[in-house]
Amino acid sequence: MPYLQVPKGTRDIMGKEIVLWRKVEEVVYETAKNFGYEEIRTPIFESTELFTRGVGEGTDIVQKEMYTFTDKGGRSLTLRPEGTAPVMRAYLEHGFAVQQPRVKWFYLGPMFRYERPQAGRMRQFHQFGFEAIGFDSPACDAEIILIAWRIYERLGLHKLSLEMNSLGCPSCKFRYIETLQQFLQREIHSLCDTCKVRLEKNPLRVLDCKNEGCQTIFQSPSFPRLQDFLCEECSKHQETLLATLRFLDIPFSINPRLVRGLDYYTRTAFEIKTGELGAQDAVGGGGRYDNLSQALGGPKVAGVGFAAGIERMVLLLNKMGQGLHALETLVYLAPLDGEGELHLLVLGRRCEELGIPFYMDFADKTLKYHLKKAQKMKVRFVVLVGKAELQNSLFLLKDMFSGEQWTLSQEELLKKLQEEKNSA
Ligand code: HAM
Protein backbone atom coordinates (compact mmCIF):
# COMPACT_ATOMS: atom_id res chain seq x y z
CA MET A 1 0.00 0.00 0.00
CA PRO A 2 1.46 3.42 -0.87
CA TYR A 3 2.37 5.70 2.02
CA LEU A 4 0.09 8.57 2.92
CA GLN A 5 1.14 11.91 1.47
CA VAL A 6 0.91 15.52 2.60
CA PRO A 7 -2.27 17.32 1.50
CA LYS A 8 -2.06 19.10 -1.87
CA GLY A 9 -0.49 22.53 -1.59
CA THR A 10 1.44 21.74 1.60
CA ARG A 11 4.94 20.40 2.03
CA ASP A 12 7.49 19.22 4.54
CA ILE A 13 10.29 21.71 5.09
CA MET A 14 13.37 19.73 5.95
CA GLY A 15 16.95 18.83 5.26
CA LYS A 16 19.33 21.46 4.01
CA GLU A 17 16.49 23.83 3.16
CA ILE A 18 15.95 24.39 6.87
CA VAL A 19 19.23 26.33 6.97
CA LEU A 20 17.67 28.93 4.68
CA TRP A 21 14.45 29.11 6.67
CA ARG A 22 16.44 29.69 9.83
CA LYS A 23 18.46 32.35 8.09
CA VAL A 24 15.32 34.22 7.00
CA GLU A 25 13.84 33.89 10.49
CA GLU A 26 17.03 35.11 12.15
CA VAL A 27 17.19 38.18 9.91
CA VAL A 28 13.52 38.91 10.67
CA TYR A 29 14.07 38.66 14.45
CA GLU A 30 17.24 40.74 14.30
CA THR A 31 15.67 43.46 12.16
CA ALA A 32 12.55 43.56 14.35
CA LYS A 33 14.75 44.05 17.41
CA ASN A 34 16.72 46.83 15.71
CA PHE A 35 13.56 48.71 14.73
CA GLY A 36 11.85 48.16 18.11
CA TYR A 37 9.01 45.83 16.99
CA GLU A 38 7.72 43.28 19.52
CA GLU A 39 6.60 39.79 18.59
CA ILE A 40 2.94 38.77 18.70
CA ARG A 41 1.63 35.23 18.22
CA THR A 42 -2.06 34.94 17.40
CA PRO A 43 -4.03 31.67 16.99
CA ILE A 44 -3.87 29.73 13.74
CA PHE A 45 -7.68 29.78 13.53
CA GLU A 46 -10.06 32.63 14.26
CA SER A 47 -13.78 33.26 13.97
CA THR A 48 -14.75 33.38 10.29
CA GLU A 49 -16.38 36.77 10.84
CA LEU A 50 -12.97 38.34 11.53
CA PHE A 51 -11.95 37.76 7.92
CA THR A 52 -15.30 38.43 6.24
CA ARG A 53 -15.39 41.80 8.01
CA GLY A 54 -11.65 42.51 8.01
CA VAL A 55 -10.38 41.23 4.66
CA GLY A 56 -13.69 41.92 2.90
CA GLU A 57 -16.72 39.96 1.73
CA GLY A 58 -16.00 40.59 -1.97
CA THR A 59 -12.33 39.57 -2.00
CA ASP A 60 -11.06 36.36 -3.63
CA ILE A 61 -9.65 35.35 -0.25
CA VAL A 62 -13.08 35.38 1.43
CA GLN A 63 -15.06 34.24 -1.60
CA LYS A 64 -12.91 31.31 -2.66
CA GLU A 65 -9.82 30.70 -0.60
CA MET A 66 -10.68 30.27 3.05
CA TYR A 67 -10.42 27.01 4.96
CA THR A 68 -13.63 27.37 6.95
CA PHE A 69 -15.15 24.72 9.18
CA THR A 70 -17.73 24.36 11.91
CA ASP A 71 -16.37 23.06 15.19
CA LYS A 72 -18.17 20.65 17.49
CA GLY A 73 -19.71 23.61 19.32
CA GLY A 74 -21.29 24.88 16.09
CA ARG A 75 -18.93 27.89 15.68
CA SER A 76 -17.73 28.89 12.24
CA LEU A 77 -13.93 29.06 12.32
CA THR A 78 -11.34 29.78 9.63
CA LEU A 79 -7.66 28.93 9.34
CA ARG A 80 -6.07 32.36 9.09
CA PRO A 81 -5.41 33.40 5.48
CA GLU A 82 -3.34 36.41 6.60
CA GLY A 83 -2.07 38.11 9.75
CA THR A 84 -3.26 41.72 9.77
CA ALA A 85 -6.91 41.20 10.75
CA PRO A 86 -5.89 38.87 13.64
CA VAL A 87 -3.34 41.42 14.87
CA MET A 88 -5.97 44.17 14.83
CA ARG A 89 -8.41 41.80 16.60
CA ALA A 90 -5.81 41.26 19.34
CA TYR A 91 -5.15 45.02 19.58
CA LEU A 92 -8.85 45.73 20.12
CA GLU A 93 -9.58 42.72 22.31
CA HIS A 94 -6.80 43.57 24.78
CA GLY A 95 -7.79 47.22 25.09
CA PHE A 96 -4.70 48.71 23.44
CA ALA A 97 -6.89 51.25 21.61
CA VAL A 98 -7.58 52.84 25.00
CA GLN A 99 -4.54 52.03 27.14
CA GLN A 100 -1.60 52.08 24.75
CA PRO A 101 -2.84 53.13 21.33
CA ARG A 102 0.54 53.03 19.57
CA VAL A 103 2.15 49.62 19.13
CA LYS A 104 4.70 48.09 16.81
CA TRP A 105 4.35 44.35 16.36
CA PHE A 106 5.72 41.60 14.14
CA TYR A 107 4.75 37.97 13.58
CA LEU A 108 5.88 34.89 11.76
CA GLY A 109 3.93 31.74 10.99
CA PRO A 110 1.76 29.64 8.70
CA MET A 111 -1.19 31.05 6.72
CA PHE A 112 -3.75 29.12 4.69
CA ARG A 113 -5.39 29.87 1.35
CA TYR A 114 -7.17 27.43 -0.91
CA GLU A 115 -5.37 28.46 -4.09
CA ARG A 116 -4.24 26.49 -7.13
CA PRO A 117 -0.80 25.29 -6.01
CA GLN A 118 2.28 26.00 -8.14
CA ALA A 119 5.89 27.01 -7.51
CA GLY A 120 5.74 29.77 -4.90
CA ARG A 121 2.00 29.40 -4.35
CA MET A 122 0.98 27.03 -1.59
CA ARG A 123 -2.17 26.27 0.36
CA GLN A 124 -0.20 26.36 3.59
CA PHE A 125 2.48 29.01 3.31
CA HIS A 126 4.46 31.10 5.77
CA GLN A 127 4.58 34.82 6.22
CA PHE A 128 6.41 37.21 8.42
CA GLY A 129 4.74 40.55 8.87
CA PHE A 130 5.22 43.89 10.58
CA GLU A 131 2.38 46.13 11.76
CA ALA A 132 2.60 49.65 13.20
CA ILE A 133 -0.73 50.57 14.75
CA GLY A 134 -1.76 54.03 15.95
CA PHE A 135 0.54 56.08 13.69
CA ASP A 136 -0.87 58.15 10.87
CA SER A 137 2.34 59.83 9.74
CA PRO A 138 3.58 58.92 6.24
CA ALA A 139 7.01 58.52 7.86
CA CYS A 140 5.63 55.37 9.50
CA ASP A 141 4.66 53.99 6.07
CA ALA A 142 8.27 54.72 5.05
CA GLU A 143 9.61 52.91 8.14
CA ILE A 144 7.55 49.83 7.26
CA ILE A 145 8.91 49.84 3.71
CA LEU A 146 12.43 50.41 5.02
CA ILE A 147 12.10 47.35 7.30
CA ALA A 148 11.01 45.21 4.37
CA TRP A 149 13.83 46.59 2.25
CA ARG A 150 16.44 45.99 4.96
CA ILE A 151 15.35 42.38 5.43
CA TYR A 152 15.70 41.67 1.70
CA GLU A 153 19.03 43.51 1.63
CA ARG A 154 20.44 41.65 4.62
CA LEU A 155 19.52 38.36 2.95
CA GLY A 156 21.34 39.44 -0.19
CA LEU A 157 18.11 39.61 -2.18
CA HIS A 158 18.78 42.46 -4.56
CA LYS A 159 17.20 43.06 -7.96
CA LEU A 160 13.82 43.60 -6.38
CA SER A 161 11.41 46.30 -7.43
CA LEU A 162 9.13 48.28 -5.18
CA GLU A 163 5.81 49.37 -6.67
CA MET A 164 3.85 52.11 -4.97
CA ASN A 165 0.30 53.36 -5.25
CA SER A 166 -2.29 55.21 -3.20
CA LEU A 167 -5.87 53.99 -2.94
CA GLY A 168 -7.02 57.13 -1.12
CA CYS A 169 -9.45 57.30 1.77
CA PRO A 170 -12.98 55.82 1.54
CA SER A 171 -14.39 58.97 -0.05
CA CYS A 172 -11.65 59.12 -2.76
CA LYS A 173 -12.15 55.40 -3.34
CA PHE A 174 -15.93 55.78 -3.52
CA ARG A 175 -15.75 58.58 -6.11
CA TYR A 176 -13.22 56.65 -8.15
CA ILE A 177 -15.17 53.39 -8.07
CA GLU A 178 -18.31 55.18 -9.27
CA THR A 179 -16.48 56.64 -12.27
CA LEU A 180 -14.64 53.37 -12.93
CA GLN A 181 -17.88 51.38 -12.94
CA GLN A 182 -19.52 53.84 -15.36
CA PHE A 183 -16.49 53.67 -17.65
CA LEU A 184 -16.30 49.87 -17.57
CA GLN A 185 -20.05 49.47 -18.13
CA ARG A 186 -19.52 51.14 -21.50
CA GLU A 187 -16.71 48.68 -22.29
CA ILE A 188 -18.36 45.62 -20.78
CA HIS A 189 -18.29 43.66 -24.08
CA SER A 190 -14.44 43.69 -24.00
CA LEU A 191 -14.11 42.63 -20.34
CA CYS A 192 -13.22 39.03 -19.49
CA ASP A 193 -15.87 36.95 -17.67
CA THR A 194 -14.09 37.27 -14.32
CA CYS A 195 -14.01 41.05 -14.60
CA LYS A 196 -17.68 41.19 -15.50
CA VAL A 197 -18.36 39.65 -12.07
CA ARG A 198 -15.70 41.82 -10.38
CA LEU A 199 -17.30 44.92 -11.83
CA GLU A 200 -20.25 44.34 -9.50
CA LYS A 201 -18.57 42.66 -6.53
CA ASN A 202 -15.12 44.26 -6.27
CA PRO A 203 -14.57 46.75 -9.11
CA LEU A 204 -11.06 47.80 -8.04
CA ARG A 205 -9.81 44.26 -8.66
CA VAL A 206 -10.54 44.72 -12.35
CA LEU A 207 -7.44 46.93 -12.42
CA ASP A 208 -4.97 44.10 -11.92
CA CYS A 209 -6.48 41.72 -14.46
CA LYS A 210 -3.87 40.25 -16.80
CA ASN A 211 -6.37 39.41 -19.60
CA GLU A 212 -5.44 40.97 -22.95
CA GLY A 213 -8.90 42.40 -23.66
CA CYS A 214 -9.02 44.06 -20.23
CA GLN A 215 -5.46 45.35 -20.62
CA THR A 216 -6.44 47.09 -23.88
CA ILE A 217 -9.20 48.95 -22.04
CA PHE A 218 -6.70 50.13 -19.40
CA GLN A 219 -4.49 51.62 -22.12
CA SER A 220 -7.26 53.95 -23.30
CA PRO A 221 -6.25 57.62 -22.73
CA SER A 222 -9.66 58.30 -21.17
CA PHE A 223 -9.34 55.43 -18.65
CA PRO A 224 -9.96 56.97 -15.21
CA ARG A 225 -6.84 57.11 -13.03
CA LEU A 226 -7.05 56.63 -9.29
CA GLN A 227 -4.54 59.37 -8.52
CA ASP A 228 -6.80 61.96 -10.15
CA PHE A 229 -9.43 61.19 -7.52
CA LEU A 230 -7.26 61.62 -4.43
CA CYS A 231 -8.36 64.34 -2.00
CA GLU A 232 -5.82 66.91 -0.85
CA GLU A 233 -4.98 65.08 2.37
CA CYS A 234 -4.44 61.76 0.60
CA SER A 235 -2.27 63.38 -2.11
CA LYS A 236 -0.19 65.08 0.56
CA HIS A 237 0.28 61.80 2.42
CA GLN A 238 1.44 60.09 -0.74
CA GLU A 239 3.79 62.90 -1.77
CA THR A 240 5.44 63.02 1.66
CA LEU A 241 5.86 59.24 1.69
CA LEU A 242 7.47 59.20 -1.77
CA ALA A 243 9.79 62.07 -0.80
CA THR A 244 10.81 60.15 2.33
CA LEU A 245 11.56 57.03 0.29
CA ARG A 246 13.79 59.10 -2.01
CA PHE A 247 15.50 60.45 1.08
CA LEU A 248 16.08 56.89 2.30
CA ASP A 249 17.52 55.90 -1.10
CA ILE A 250 14.84 53.27 -1.65
CA PRO A 251 14.11 53.05 -5.38
CA PHE A 252 10.46 52.65 -6.40
CA SER A 253 8.12 53.00 -9.33
CA ILE A 254 4.50 54.10 -9.35
CA ASN A 255 2.02 51.46 -10.42
CA PRO A 256 -1.33 53.25 -10.71
CA ARG A 257 -3.13 49.92 -11.11
CA LEU A 258 -1.76 48.30 -7.96
CA VAL A 259 -4.85 47.58 -5.85
CA ARG A 260 -3.94 44.51 -3.74
CA GLY A 261 -6.27 41.65 -2.89
CA LEU A 262 -7.51 42.76 0.53
CA ASP A 263 -10.24 45.34 1.09
CA TYR A 264 -8.80 47.02 4.17
CA TYR A 265 -6.27 49.24 2.42
CA THR A 266 -6.56 53.01 2.50
CA ARG A 267 -4.01 55.39 1.01
CA THR A 268 -0.65 53.58 0.71
CA ALA A 269 -0.48 50.25 -1.10
CA PHE A 270 2.79 48.66 -2.16
CA GLU A 271 4.26 45.46 -3.44
CA ILE A 272 7.82 44.17 -3.68
CA LYS A 273 8.39 42.08 -6.77
CA THR A 274 11.03 39.90 -8.37
CA GLY A 275 11.52 38.98 -12.01
CA GLU A 276 12.93 35.57 -11.05
CA LEU A 277 9.87 33.60 -9.96
CA GLY A 278 7.52 33.69 -12.94
CA ALA A 279 3.87 34.40 -12.23
CA GLN A 280 4.28 34.41 -8.43
CA ASP A 281 6.33 37.58 -8.55
CA ALA A 282 5.29 39.28 -5.29
CA VAL A 283 7.73 38.55 -2.47
CA GLY A 284 5.93 40.94 -0.15
CA GLY A 285 3.23 43.53 0.03
CA GLY A 286 1.40 45.82 2.35
CA GLY A 287 -0.04 49.22 2.97
CA ARG A 288 -2.10 51.41 5.24
CA TYR A 289 -5.36 50.22 6.78
CA ASP A 290 -6.84 53.16 8.68
CA ASN A 291 -10.39 51.73 8.60
CA LEU A 292 -9.71 48.13 9.59
CA SER A 293 -10.36 48.77 13.28
CA GLN A 294 -13.76 50.29 12.50
CA ALA A 295 -14.62 47.40 10.19
CA LEU A 296 -14.07 45.16 13.23
CA GLY A 297 -16.26 47.31 15.48
CA GLY A 298 -13.43 49.32 17.05
CA PRO A 299 -12.70 53.05 17.13
CA LYS A 300 -10.84 54.86 14.34
CA VAL A 301 -7.25 53.64 14.54
CA ALA A 302 -4.47 54.23 12.00
CA GLY A 303 -2.35 51.28 10.89
CA VAL A 304 0.27 50.36 8.35
CA GLY A 305 2.18 47.16 7.70
CA PHE A 306 3.46 44.56 5.31
CA ALA A 307 3.91 40.81 5.04
CA ALA A 308 6.26 38.66 2.99
CA GLY A 309 6.06 35.06 1.85
CA ILE A 310 8.93 32.96 3.23
CA GLU A 311 8.56 30.16 0.61
CA ARG A 312 9.12 32.68 -2.17
CA MET A 313 12.12 34.20 -0.41
CA VAL A 314 13.66 30.76 0.07
CA LEU A 315 13.04 29.94 -3.61
CA LEU A 316 14.83 33.18 -4.51
CA LEU A 317 17.73 32.51 -2.17
CA ASN A 318 18.16 29.08 -3.75
CA LYS A 319 17.96 30.48 -7.24
CA MET A 320 20.60 33.04 -6.47
CA GLY A 321 22.93 30.31 -5.31
CA GLN A 322 22.89 31.63 -1.76
CA GLY A 323 21.25 28.54 -0.53
CA LEU A 324 21.83 25.03 0.51
CA HIS A 325 24.98 25.57 2.48
CA ALA A 326 25.98 22.55 4.47
CA LEU A 327 24.98 22.24 8.08
CA GLU A 328 26.91 24.59 10.26
CA THR A 329 28.61 21.73 12.08
CA LEU A 330 32.28 22.50 12.68
CA VAL A 331 33.47 19.17 13.95
CA TYR A 332 32.52 15.54 13.41
CA LEU A 333 33.27 13.19 16.30
CA ALA A 334 34.14 9.76 14.94
CA PRO A 335 34.24 6.90 17.47
CA LEU A 336 36.14 3.81 16.34
CA ASP A 337 34.95 1.58 19.19
CA GLY A 338 32.66 1.56 22.21
CA GLU A 339 35.21 3.11 24.57
CA GLY A 340 35.98 5.86 22.06
CA GLU A 341 32.26 6.54 21.87
CA LEU A 342 32.11 7.32 25.61
CA HIS A 343 35.13 9.61 25.45
CA LEU A 344 33.85 11.45 22.44
CA LEU A 345 30.45 12.01 24.01
CA VAL A 346 32.22 13.64 26.96
CA LEU A 347 34.15 15.77 24.47
CA GLY A 348 30.86 16.55 22.69
CA ARG A 349 29.43 17.85 25.95
CA ARG A 350 32.42 20.20 26.34
CA CYS A 351 32.02 21.35 22.71
CA GLU A 352 28.37 22.15 23.29
CA GLU A 353 29.18 24.07 26.50
CA LEU A 354 31.66 26.17 24.53
CA GLY A 355 29.24 26.71 21.63
CA ILE A 356 31.22 24.60 19.15
CA PRO A 357 28.70 22.89 16.83
CA PHE A 358 29.48 19.17 16.65
CA TYR A 359 27.92 16.05 15.19
CA MET A 360 28.45 12.54 16.48
CA ASP A 361 27.45 9.39 14.65
CA PHE A 362 26.71 6.17 16.48
CA ALA A 363 25.81 3.97 13.52
CA ASP A 364 29.10 2.41 12.54
CA LYS A 365 32.60 2.26 13.97
CA THR A 366 34.68 2.08 10.80
CA LEU A 367 37.01 4.89 9.77
CA LYS A 368 35.84 4.67 6.16
CA TYR A 369 32.21 5.22 7.14
CA HIS A 370 32.99 8.26 9.28
CA LEU A 371 35.27 9.98 6.78
CA LYS A 372 32.76 9.47 3.98
CA LYS A 373 29.95 10.86 6.06
CA ALA A 374 31.99 13.85 7.29
CA GLN A 375 32.90 14.62 3.70
CA LYS A 376 29.29 14.44 2.61
CA MET A 377 28.34 16.83 5.40
CA LYS A 378 31.15 19.16 4.31
CA VAL A 379 32.37 19.34 7.91
CA ARG A 380 35.74 21.02 8.33
CA PHE A 381 37.18 18.89 11.18
CA VAL A 382 36.97 15.27 12.24
CA VAL A 383 38.07 14.02 15.68
CA LEU A 384 39.14 10.38 15.87
CA VAL A 385 39.87 8.28 18.92
CA GLY A 386 41.56 4.92 18.49
CA LYS A 387 43.24 2.64 21.04
CA ALA A 388 46.57 4.55 21.04
CA GLU A 389 44.89 7.91 21.64
CA LEU A 390 42.72 6.48 24.40
CA GLN A 391 45.74 5.15 26.30
CA ASN A 392 47.35 8.58 26.32
CA SER A 393 44.12 10.62 26.72
CA LEU A 394 44.75 12.23 23.36
CA PHE A 395 42.62 12.98 20.29
CA LEU A 396 43.45 12.93 16.62
CA LEU A 397 42.17 16.03 14.84
CA LYS A 398 41.96 15.99 11.04
CA ASP A 399 41.35 19.05 8.87
CA MET A 400 39.20 17.68 6.06
CA PHE A 401 39.86 20.68 3.83
CA SER A 402 43.70 20.77 4.01
CA GLY A 403 44.35 17.15 4.96
CA GLU A 404 46.56 18.22 7.92
CA GLN A 405 46.26 16.36 11.22
CA TRP A 406 47.36 16.85 14.83
CA THR A 407 47.44 14.77 18.00
CA LEU A 408 46.20 16.95 20.85
CA SER A 409 45.08 16.86 24.47
CA GLN A 410 41.43 17.69 25.16
CA GLU A 411 42.21 21.28 26.21
CA GLU A 412 44.49 21.89 23.21
CA LEU A 413 41.83 20.49 20.92
CA LEU A 414 39.04 22.64 22.36
CA LYS A 415 41.25 25.74 22.17
CA LYS A 416 41.96 25.11 18.49
CA LEU A 417 38.31 24.46 17.66
CA GLN A 418 37.29 27.60 19.49
CA GLU A 419 39.83 29.66 17.55
CA GLU A 420 38.58 28.18 14.28
CA LYS A 421 34.99 28.87 15.22
CA ASN A 422 35.76 32.50 16.05
CA SER A 423 37.64 33.07 12.82
CA ALA A 424 34.90 31.44 10.67
P1 HAM B 1 -0.63 39.50 0.71
O1 HAM B 1 -0.13 40.30 -0.43
O2 HAM B 1 -1.90 38.78 0.52
O3 HAM B 1 -0.74 40.51 1.93
O4 HAM B 1 0.48 38.47 1.15
C1 HAM B 1 1.79 38.89 1.42
C2 HAM B 1 2.81 37.95 0.80
O5 HAM B 1 2.55 36.61 1.20
C3 HAM B 1 2.76 37.90 -0.73
O6 HAM B 1 3.48 38.98 -1.29
C4 HAM B 1 3.46 36.58 -1.00
O7 HAM B 1 4.86 36.73 -0.91
C5 HAM B 1 2.99 35.72 0.17
N1 HAM B 1 1.88 34.84 -0.24
C6 HAM B 1 0.58 35.15 -0.35
N2 HAM B 1 -0.14 34.08 -0.73
C7 HAM B 1 0.73 33.06 -0.87
C8 HAM B 1 0.60 31.68 -1.23
N3 HAM B 1 -0.56 31.11 -1.51
N4 HAM B 1 1.74 30.92 -1.25
C9 HAM B 1 2.94 31.46 -0.95
N5 HAM B 1 3.11 32.75 -0.59
C10 HAM B 1 2.03 33.54 -0.55
C11 HAM B 1 -1.16 40.15 3.17
O8 HAM B 1 -1.32 39.03 3.54
C12 HAM B 1 -1.34 41.34 4.10
N6 HAM B 1 -1.77 40.85 5.42
C13 HAM B 1 -0.05 42.13 4.20
C14 HAM B 1 -0.16 43.31 5.12
C15 HAM B 1 0.33 43.40 6.38
N7 HAM B 1 -0.74 44.46 4.84
C16 HAM B 1 -0.65 45.26 5.89
N8 HAM B 1 -0.02 44.62 6.84
Boltz pocket constraint, residues with backbone or C-beta under 6 A from the ligand:
constraints:
  - pocket:
      binder: B
      contacts: [[A, 81], [A, 82], [A, 83], [A, 84], [A, 113], [A, 115], [A, 120], [A, 121], [A, 122], [A, 123], [A, 124], [A, 125], [A, 126], [A, 127], [A, 129], [A, 130], [A, 131], [A, 261], [A, 262], [A, 272], [A, 282], [A, 283], [A, 284], [A, 285], [A, 286], [A, 287], [A, 288], [A, 289], [A, 304], [A, 305], [A, 306], [A, 307], [A, 308], [A, 309], [A, 310], [A, 311], [A, 312]]
      max_distance: 6.0
